[in-house]
Amino acid sequence: MARVKVKQVKSGIDRPLDQKRTLVALGLRKMNHTVEHEATPQILGMIRKISHLVTVENI
């Protein structure tokens, strides 16, 4: 399965609680933090939910 690299580029401060929890669930802790995940439908849905806070790169 393909992998994606997710980087947080905007802060989670002053965002709804579900978006904050999605950041934490993806493993993003602070600005400019990058994590890699398998491109499963669940992960892609989480990324879509917070797409305005992150950048995504296919590996």
N, C-alpha and C positions, 0 to 999 in steps of 0.2 A: 504494500500500500504506500501511497505517496506521503511525504512528510511536508509540513509547513512550519515556517519560522514566524513567530508572532512577536512583535515589539510594541510595547506600550509607548505612545507618543503624546498622549494627553492625560491629565490627572483625573483620578476617580473622585476627587473632592467635589462636593455639591452635585453628585449624580444620584439617581434613585438607587435604593438598596439592592435591587436585583442586578443592576449593572455592576455595583461594587463586588457583589458576591460572585459574579461571573468572572471578573478580573482575578479574584482570589482562586477560583476553581481552575482557571487556566494556569495558575502559578505565577502570575505577574504581581510583583511586589511594589515596584516603584517606577518612576519615569525612566525610559530608555532601557528597561529590563527586557531581555529577550529569552524566549523559551521555544523549544521544538516539540511538536506533537505529530502523531499520525493524523492523516486527513480523513478521519471518520465522520459520518454524518452528524454525530453528536458534537464533536469539536467544531466542525464548520458552522453549525447552528449557533454555538456560543460565540464564535468569531463574528458572525453576521449580526448578532445582538449588540455587540459593542464595537462595530466596525468604525465608528466615529472616534474611538479612543486608541485604536491600534493600527499598525501597518502589517501586512501579511506578505510573505515571500515564499514561493514554492521552492522546494529543494530537489 
